[in-house]
Amino acid sequence: MRALIHLGALLVFVLLSGCASTKYRTYTGPEITQLVVEKEARRLYLLSGQDVIKTYKIGLGFSPVGHKAVEGDGRTPEGRYIINRRNPNSQFYLSIGISYPNSQDIARARKLGKSPGGDIFIHGRPAKYRNGIRDWTAGCIAVSDREMEEIYAMVRNGTPILIKK
């Protein structure tokens, strides 16, 4: 009888663990050496050397054309940056930070007498933004939550990112 009770408890544990979140995945494939964003194509590419390992459809800032110039302009930056931080408790599920603004971005905004803004991330897409609108962020790069789990596991801090028009 005890064996049956233990077996039942084990079965319940296995079934419940199957429902557990997969928010934190592991990745054992080739090292991701660069991210490339093509804004016009709305694509994010994860590369290992010259090989594209994964491709994702993306959403951008609510004003997607052009380089981010100042805080609040709704544009996604263009240029070369670095993945420089991680937020496992992001309001947008998971997120990895992009090193915007760089010194050129700061100088350009100062000439205009404005702040360049900051807090540019690649992040998930909360339920309230799953309404079919493609470009809705304040300048970030958005993917689905499931895709963000993969990206979060695959991309390390210090990885270069090139954001193109």
C-alpha positions as CSV (number, residue, x, y, z in Angstrom):
1,M,0.0,0.0,0.0
2,R,2.8,2.4,0.9
3,A,4.5,1.7,-2.4
4,L,1.2,2.6,-4.2
5,I,1.0,5.9,-2.2
6,H,4.6,6.8,-3.1
7,L,4.0,5.9,-6.7
8,G,0.9,8.2,-6.7
9,A,2.9,11.0,-5.1
10,L,5.6,10.6,-7.7
11,L,3.1,10.7,-10.5
12,V,1.5,13.9,-9.2
13,F,5.0,15.5,-8.9
14,V,5.9,14.6,-12.5
15,L,2.6,15.9,-13.8
16,L,2.9,19.2,-11.9
17,S,6.6,19.7,-12.9
18,G,5.5,19.4,-16.5
19,C,3.4,22.6,-15.9
20,A,6.3,24.5,-14.4
21,S,7.6,27.6,-16.2
22,T,10.3,27.2,-18.7
23,K,11.3,30.9,-18.3
24,Y,15.0,30.0,-17.6
25,R,16.2,27.7,-20.4
26,T,19.7,26.4,-21.0
27,Y,21.6,26.5,-24.2
28,T,24.4,24.2,-25.3
29,G,24.7,25.1,-29.0
30,P,27.4,27.2,-30.7
31,E,28.4,30.5,-29.1
32,I,26.4,33.4,-30.3
33,T,29.1,35.9,-31.4
34,Q,26.9,38.7,-32.8
35,L,23.3,39.9,-33.1
36,V,22.1,41.7,-36.2
37,V,18.8,43.6,-36.4
38,E,17.4,44.6,-39.8
39,K,14.8,47.2,-38.9
40,E,13.1,47.4,-42.3
41,A,12.8,43.6,-42.6
42,R,11.7,43.4,-38.9
43,R,14.2,40.6,-38.2
44,L,16.7,39.7,-35.5
45,Y,19.5,37.3,-36.4
46,L,21.7,35.4,-33.9
47,L,25.0,34.5,-35.4
48,S,27.9,32.3,-34.6
49,G,30.7,33.5,-36.7
50,Q,29.1,33.9,-40.2
51,D,26.4,31.3,-39.5
52,V,22.9,32.4,-38.7
53,I,21.8,30.2,-35.8
54,K,18.3,31.7,-35.3
55,T,16.0,34.3,-36.9
56,Y,13.2,36.1,-35.2
57,K,10.4,38.4,-36.3
58,I,10.5,41.6,-34.2
59,G,8.5,44.7,-33.2
60,L,10.2,48.0,-32.9
61,G,9.6,51.5,-31.4
62,F,6.3,53.1,-32.2
63,S,8.1,55.5,-34.7
64,P,10.4,52.9,-36.4
65,V,11.9,54.9,-39.2
66,G,15.3,56.5,-38.5
67,H,17.9,56.4,-35.7
68,K,16.9,57.2,-32.1
69,A,17.8,60.8,-31.5
70,V,16.2,61.8,-28.3
71,E,14.3,60.4,-25.3
72,G,10.6,59.9,-26.2
73,D,11.0,59.8,-30.0
74,G,9.8,56.2,-30.2
75,R,12.6,55.2,-32.4
76,T,14.9,52.2,-32.2
77,P,18.6,53.1,-32.3
78,E,20.8,52.2,-35.3
79,G,24.5,51.4,-35.1
80,R,26.9,49.2,-33.2
81,Y,26.2,48.4,-29.5
82,I,26.9,45.7,-26.9
83,I,24.5,43.5,-24.9
84,N,25.4,44.8,-21.5
85,R,22.9,43.7,-18.9
86,R,20.1,41.3,-18.1
87,N,16.8,41.7,-16.3
88,P,15.1,38.4,-15.3
89,N,12.3,40.3,-13.6
90,S,11.4,42.7,-16.5
91,Q,7.9,44.0,-16.8
92,F,8.3,42.7,-20.4
93,Y,8.9,39.1,-19.2
94,L,12.7,38.8,-19.7
95,S,15.0,41.4,-21.2
96,I,18.6,41.9,-22.3
97,G,20.0,45.5,-22.4
98,I,21.6,47.2,-25.3
99,S,24.4,49.7,-24.5
100,Y,22.5,52.7,-26.1
101,P,23.4,55.6,-25.8
102,N,27.0,55.6,-26.9
103,S,29.2,58.7,-26.9
104,Q,28.0,59.8,-30.4
105,D,24.3,59.4,-29.4
106,I,24.9,61.5,-26.3
107,A,26.7,64.2,-28.3
108,R,24.0,64.3,-31.0
109,A,21.2,64.7,-28.4
110,R,23.2,67.4,-26.5
111,K,23.5,69.4,-29.7
112,L,19.7,69.4,-29.7
113,G,19.6,70.4,-26.0
114,K,17.9,67.1,-25.2
115,S,18.5,63.8,-23.5
116,P,19.3,60.8,-25.7
117,G,17.1,58.5,-23.6
118,G,18.2,55.0,-22.6
119,D,16.9,51.7,-21.3
120,I,16.9,50.1,-24.7
121,F,16.3,46.3,-24.5
122,I,15.4,43.2,-26.4
123,H,12.4,41.9,-24.5
124,G,9.2,39.9,-24.5
125,R,5.7,41.0,-25.4
126,P,3.2,41.3,-22.5
127,A,-0.5,40.3,-23.0
128,K,-1.7,43.9,-23.3
129,Y,0.5,44.3,-26.4
130,R,-0.5,41.1,-28.2
131,N,-3.2,43.1,-30.1
132,G,-1.7,42.8,-33.6
133,I,0.2,46.1,-33.4
134,R,3.7,45.4,-34.7
135,D,5.7,48.5,-33.5
136,W,4.6,49.5,-30.0
137,T,7.7,49.9,-27.8
138,A,9.4,53.1,-26.8
139,G,12.4,52.1,-28.9
140,C,13.1,48.6,-27.8
141,I,13.1,45.4,-29.8
142,A,10.2,43.0,-29.0
143,V,9.8,39.3,-29.6
144,S,7.4,36.8,-28.1
145,D,7.9,35.6,-24.6
146,R,8.8,32.1,-25.7
147,E,11.4,33.6,-28.2
148,M,12.8,35.8,-25.4
149,E,13.4,32.6,-23.3
150,E,15.6,31.3,-26.1
151,I,17.4,34.6,-26.7
152,Y,18.0,35.1,-22.9
153,A,19.6,31.7,-22.7
154,M,21.6,32.0,-25.9
155,V,23.0,35.5,-25.7
156,R,25.7,36.5,-23.2
157,N,26.6,39.9,-21.9
158,G,29.4,41.5,-24.0
159,T,27.9,40.2,-27.3
160,P,28.0,42.8,-30.0
161,I,24.7,43.9,-31.7
162,L,24.5,45.7,-35.0
163,I,21.2,47.5,-35.6
164,K,20.7,48.4,-39.3
165,K,18.0,50.5,-41.1
